[in-house]
Amino acid sequence: MPASPDTPSLRALAEAFRALSNPNRLAMYRELLVHHDHSVKSCALQDLVDRLDIGAPTVSHHTRELVVAGLVEVERSGRYLHCRLNDEMRARLAQFFDAPCGD
């Protein structure tokens, strides 16, 4: 039996997809994926500002949206904030896209 559209898991995925529907947030998430795939588990927010040519206030705003959606986690290291993927949500997204489609 398929999951109800109101299950917590589907609501969490919907929130993640909503967050990723913004081009800046999608670019930021993609940049974090690239870092993650190169064994760099976190990225300074300033690096995102520099690499993506997005202003610091905009990066800060979008980072909050990604955190609320459960896509990323943020930690302070000295005077810098570092962002990393939430591996649990990344696995949920992968599972969603790898699931067989019903006819």
Backbone as a chain_set.jsonl record, in Angstrom:
{"seq": "MPASPDTPSLRALAEAFRALSNPNRLAMYRELLVHHDHSVKSCALQDLVDRLDIGAPTVSHHTRELVVAGLVEVERSGRYLHCRLNDEMRARLAQFFDAPCGD", "coords": {"N": [[0.845, -1.173, 0.0], [0.645, 2.205, -0.901], [2.346, 5.041, 0.563], [0.649, 7.472, 2.514], [0.025, 10.808, 1.381], [0.408, 12.489, 3.481], [2.239, 11.568, 5.284], [4.95, 11.755, 7.674], [7.484, 11.352, 6.469], [7.072, 11.863, 3.727], [6.236, 14.508, 3.883], [8.587, 15.697, 4.817], [10.281, 15.234, 2.624], [8.906, 16.742, 0.701], [9.271, 19.313, 1.736], [12.037, 19.496, 1.488], [12.289, 19.399, -1.319], [10.907, 21.75, -1.929], [12.63, 23.649, -0.828], [14.861, 23.229, -2.446], [13.932, 24.143, -4.833], [14.6, 26.713, -5.365], [16.909, 28.503, -7.308], [19.389, 29.528, -6.242], [19.64, 28.157, -3.778], [19.669, 25.55, -4.718], [22.059, 25.592, -6.184], [23.863, 26.037, -4.09], [23.476, 23.676, -2.583], [24.307, 21.813, -4.438], [27.004, 22.51, -4.66], [27.862, 21.784, -2.115], [27.451, 19.04, -2.328], [29.446, 18.395, -4.189], [31.733, 19.013, -2.676], [31.39, 17.111, -0.646], [31.606, 14.728, -2.067], [34.274, 14.787, -2.598], [35.489, 14.107, -0.29], [35.545, 16.192, 1.499], [33.985, 17.232, 4.149], [32.665, 19.53, 5.011], [31.909, 22.982, 4.3], [32.992, 26.278, 4.333], [30.839, 29.035, 4.831], [31.665, 31.394, 3.666], [33.199, 30.44, 1.557], [31.199, 29.492, -0.138], [30.01, 31.904, -0.805], [32.13, 33.072, -2.256], [32.62, 31.176, -4.343], [30.171, 30.919, -5.685], [29.411, 33.431, -6.329], [27.463, 34.866, -4.916], [25.911, 37.105, -2.736], [26.852, 37.602, 0.723], [24.71, 38.058, 2.657], [22.596, 36.895, 1.242], [23.454, 34.247, 0.93], [23.475, 33.517, 3.605], [20.724, 33.724, 4.244], [19.64, 31.747, 2.502], [20.981, 29.519, 3.44], [19.807, 29.191, 5.959], [17.246, 28.425, 5.113], [17.835, 25.968, 3.901], [18.696, 24.564, 6.131], [16.342, 24.511, 7.714], [14.799, 22.914, 6.071], [16.034, 20.546, 6.47], [18.158, 19.728, 4.948], [20.823, 20.524, 5.2], [23.396, 21.009, 7.687], [24.701, 23.266, 10.101], [27.65, 24.47, 11.589], [29.648, 26.214, 13.952], [32.962, 27.282, 13.66], [35.353, 28.68, 15.25], [35.452, 31.925, 14.11], [34.054, 31.399, 11.86], [31.34, 30.045, 9.945], [30.424, 26.784, 9.134], [29.112, 24.651, 6.704], [27.434, 21.606, 6.137], [26.357, 18.608, 4.476], [23.298, 17.038, 5.39], [23.42, 13.873, 6.041], [21.448, 11.938, 6.44], [19.109, 13.014, 5.251], [20.065, 13.239, 2.673], [20.319, 10.559, 2.007], [17.614, 9.838, 2.107], [16.621, 11.318, -0.065], [18.037, 10.103, -2.166], [17.015, 7.511, -1.977], [14.355, 8.023, -2.611], [14.574, 8.8, -5.338], [15.6, 6.472, -6.375], [13.611, 4.643, -6.061], [11.333, 2.24, -7.393], [9.023, 3.073, -9.946], [5.503, 3.09, -9.855], [3.029, 1.631, -11.992]], "CA": [[0.0, 0.0, 0.0], [1.481, 3.398, -0.962], [2.312, 5.938, 1.721], [-0.261, 8.607, 2.446], [0.77, 12.042, 1.118], [0.56, 13.264, 4.71], [3.171, 10.921, 6.208], [6.091, 12.634, 7.991], [8.567, 11.174, 5.51], [6.745, 12.583, 2.498], [6.239, 15.949, 4.195], [9.991, 16.113, 4.882], [10.774, 15.284, 1.249], [8.279, 17.891, 0.038], [9.954, 20.513, 2.239], [13.361, 19.505, 0.863], [12.118, 19.775, -2.724], [10.537, 23.162, -1.949], [13.855, 24.411, -0.586], [15.758, 23.088, -3.601], [13.332, 24.74, -6.034], [15.224, 28.014, -5.564], [18.193, 28.283, -7.988], [20.544, 29.762, -5.367], [19.752, 27.049, -2.82], [20.072, 24.368, -5.48], [23.493, 25.75, -6.479], [24.587, 25.837, -2.836], [23.412, 22.257, -2.245], [25.17, 21.113, -5.41], [28.392, 22.778, -4.266], [28.127, 20.934, -0.949], [27.567, 17.669, -2.837], [30.776, 18.278, -4.796], [32.675, 18.941, -1.555], [31.17, 15.84, 0.044], [32.137, 13.655, -2.917], [35.733, 14.885, -2.569], [35.865, 13.819, 1.097], [35.528, 17.408, 2.313], [32.655, 17.09, 4.73], [31.995, 20.796, 5.25], [32.342, 24.1, 3.486], [32.747, 27.562, 4.984], [29.851, 29.826, 4.102], [32.395, 32.36, 2.84], [33.582, 29.739, 0.322], [30.021, 29.493, -1.009], [29.899, 33.283, -1.301], [33.177, 33.269, -3.264], [32.49, 30.259, -5.486], [28.903, 31.049, -6.402], [29.179, 34.848, -6.605], [26.204, 35.24, -4.263], [26.233, 37.928, -1.581], [26.842, 36.948, 2.033], [23.368, 38.012, 3.258], [21.782, 35.951, 0.477], [23.914, 32.91, 1.313], [23.001, 33.295, 4.973], [19.28, 33.47, 4.161], [19.386, 30.452, 1.859], [21.479, 28.479, 4.342], [18.738, 28.959, 6.945], [16.174, 27.665, 4.447], [18.319, 24.59, 3.728], [18.702, 23.957, 7.468], [14.941, 24.263, 8.08], [14.342, 21.798, 5.247], [16.744, 19.337, 6.868], [19.125, 19.346, 3.92], [22.185, 20.8, 5.642], [23.643, 21.344, 9.091], [25.687, 24.339, 10.213], [28.384, 24.516, 12.858], [30.604, 27.326, 14.058], [34.359, 26.935, 13.904], [35.969, 29.988, 15.446], [34.573, 32.984, 13.633], [33.456, 30.972, 10.593], [30.279, 29.052, 9.931], [30.639, 25.729, 8.146], [27.889, 23.976, 6.296], [27.669, 20.248, 5.63], [25.141, 17.889, 4.116], [22.643, 16.152, 6.341], [23.521, 12.585, 5.346], [20.168, 11.217, 6.521], [18.217, 13.534, 4.212], [20.65, 12.873, 1.38], [19.935, 9.163, 1.781], [16.175, 9.824, 1.79], [16.457, 11.79, -1.438], [18.54, 9.05, -3.053], [16.047, 6.427, -1.931], [13.181, 8.485, -3.357], [14.835, 8.754, -6.765], [15.917, 5.107, -6.772], [12.433, 3.79, -5.874], [10.659, 1.896, -8.648], [7.775, 3.804, -10.196], [4.313, 2.258, -10.085], [2.377, 1.871, -13.304]], "C": [[0.896, 1.243, 0.0], [1.309, 4.272, 0.268], [1.321, 7.07, 1.467], [0.554, 9.864, 2.178], [1.034, 12.872, 2.374], [1.519, 12.602, 5.703], [4.354, 11.85, 6.476], [7.22, 12.542, 6.973], [8.299, 11.946, 4.221], [6.691, 14.091, 2.724], [7.673, 16.473, 4.23], [10.589, 16.202, 3.476], [10.189, 16.48, 0.504], [8.941, 19.191, 0.461], [11.35, 20.617, 1.622], [13.261, 19.934, -0.596], [11.73, 21.25, -2.856], [11.784, 24.024, -1.784], [14.768, 24.373, -1.812], [15.182, 23.69, -4.875], [13.883, 26.137, -6.319], [16.604, 27.808, -6.206], [19.422, 28.517, -7.11], [20.726, 28.617, -4.384], [20.179, 25.772, -3.526], [21.564, 24.429, -5.804], [24.329, 25.518, -5.225], [24.617, 24.36, -2.467], [24.323, 21.451, -3.175], [26.646, 21.303, -5.065], [28.777, 21.921, -3.059], [28.244, 19.464, -1.351], [28.948, 17.429, -3.437], [31.833, 18.166, -3.699], [32.591, 17.569, -0.884], [31.776, 14.685, -0.755], [33.661, 13.68, -3.001], [36.268, 14.752, -1.144], [36.021, 15.067, 1.958], [34.121, 17.502, 2.868], [31.939, 18.402, 4.992], [32.626, 21.887, 4.402], [32.039, 25.381, 4.253], [31.74, 28.347, 4.146], [30.531, 30.859, 3.209], [32.854, 31.722, 1.537], [32.413, 29.692, -0.652], [29.818, 30.875, -1.613], [30.883, 33.484, -2.456], [32.945, 32.431, -4.517], [31.258, 30.53, -6.33], [28.57, 32.493, -6.756], [27.779, 35.269, -6.14], [26.601, 36.029, -3.019], [26.08, 37.185, -0.262], [25.456, 36.942, 2.686], [22.453, 37.007, 2.555], [22.159, 34.516, 0.828], [23.408, 32.571, 2.711], [21.512, 32.956, 4.986], [18.998, 32.077, 3.602], [19.903, 29.292, 2.706], [20.428, 28.161, 5.398], [17.614, 28.125, 6.346], [16.587, 26.196, 4.258], [18.365, 23.851, 5.063], [17.28, 23.597, 7.882], [14.396, 23.06, 7.314], [15.057, 20.494, 5.58], [17.802, 18.883, 5.884], [20.574, 19.524, 4.364], [22.204, 21.07, 7.138], [24.745, 22.389, 9.113], [26.347, 24.24, 11.575], [29.377, 25.665, 12.806], [31.985, 26.749, 14.35], [35.124, 28.247, 14.011], [35.0, 31.068, 15.007], [33.868, 32.634, 12.334], [32.323, 29.98, 10.824], [30.568, 28.06, 8.816], [29.341, 24.98, 7.939], [28.258, 22.583, 5.792], [26.322, 19.606, 5.332], [24.598, 17.122, 5.315], [22.572, 14.798, 5.629], [22.22, 11.793, 5.379], [19.207, 11.699, 5.431], [18.758, 13.209, 2.831], [20.279, 11.431, 1.027], [18.451, 9.049, 1.442], [15.918, 10.266, 0.359], [16.908, 10.725, -2.433], [17.556, 7.889, -3.121], [14.798, 6.791, -2.731], [13.407, 8.344, -4.865], [15.16, 7.35, -7.276], [14.703, 4.172, -6.666], [11.786, 3.484, -7.226], [9.344, 2.665, -8.765], [6.658, 2.818, -10.44], [3.695, 2.602, -11.423], [0.994, 2.381, -13.123]], "O": [[1.814, 1.332, 0.815], [0.27, 4.249, 0.928], [1.182, 7.555, 0.344], [1.666, 9.989, 2.691], [1.791, 13.842, 2.335], [1.601, 13.034, 6.853], [4.727, 12.643, 5.611], [7.846, 13.552, 6.65], [9.193, 12.604, 3.688], [7.064, 14.864, 1.841], [7.949, 17.565, 3.733], [11.323, 17.143, 3.174], [10.898, 17.155, -0.241], [9.152, 20.078, -0.366], [11.792, 21.712, 1.273], [14.062, 20.746, -1.06], [12.17, 21.926, -3.786], [11.974, 25.004, -2.504], [15.377, 25.383, -2.167], [15.869, 23.744, -5.895], [13.658, 26.683, -7.4], [17.396, 27.015, -5.698], [20.401, 27.779, -7.22], [21.847, 28.152, -4.175], [20.968, 24.996, -2.986], [22.257, 23.416, -5.707], [25.379, 24.878, -5.284], [25.663, 23.84, -2.081], [25.015, 20.529, -2.743], [27.44, 20.368, -5.168], [29.888, 21.397, -2.993], [29.046, 18.725, -0.779], [29.55, 16.378, -3.216], [32.727, 17.323, -3.781], [33.614, 16.949, -0.594], [32.384, 13.778, -0.187], [34.273, 12.701, -3.429], [37.361, 15.226, -0.834], [36.584, 14.99, 3.05], [33.177, 17.815, 2.143], [30.722, 18.405, 5.179], [33.722, 21.733, 3.864], [30.934, 25.543, 4.77], [31.783, 28.326, 2.916], [30.038, 31.168, 2.124], [32.895, 32.396, 0.508], [32.606, 29.834, -1.859], [29.493, 31.002, -2.794], [30.513, 34.004, -3.509], [33.065, 32.937, -5.633], [31.294, 30.388, -7.552], [27.56, 32.754, -7.41], [27.029, 35.927, -6.862], [27.54, 35.646, -2.322], [25.281, 36.256, -0.146], [25.053, 35.912, 3.226], [21.635, 36.349, 3.197], [21.286, 33.666, 1.003], [22.962, 31.451, 2.957], [21.09, 32.015, 5.658], [18.209, 31.321, 4.169], [19.327, 28.204, 2.69], [20.185, 26.993, 5.699], [17.09, 27.222, 6.998], [15.771, 25.292, 4.438], [18.103, 22.649, 5.12], [17.039, 22.486, 8.354], [13.616, 22.277, 7.857], [14.719, 19.446, 5.029], [18.292, 17.758, 5.981], [21.45, 18.764, 3.953], [21.173, 21.323, 7.761], [25.619, 22.398, 8.247], [25.695, 23.963, 12.581], [29.876, 26.03, 11.742], [32.144, 25.851, 15.177], [35.496, 28.85, 13.004], [33.863, 31.121, 15.475], [33.164, 33.467, 11.763], [32.346, 29.187, 11.766], [30.913, 28.444, 7.698], [28.584, 24.719, 8.874], [29.266, 22.404, 5.108], [25.289, 20.008, 5.867], [25.357, 16.622, 6.145], [21.759, 14.606, 4.725], [21.922, 11.054, 4.441], [18.564, 10.887, 4.765], [17.986, 12.931, 1.913], [19.962, 11.13, -0.124], [18.071, 8.252, 0.584], [15.103, 9.672, -0.347], [16.23, 10.478, -3.43], [17.296, 7.348, -4.196], [14.25, 5.953, -3.448], [12.546, 7.836, -5.583], [15.014, 7.069, -8.465], [14.76, 3.034, -7.132], [11.7, 4.352, -8.094], [8.647, 2.871, -7.771], [6.836, 1.826, -11.146], [3.825, 3.722, -11.919], [0.297, 2.637, -14.105]]}, "num_chains": 1, "name": "protein.A"}
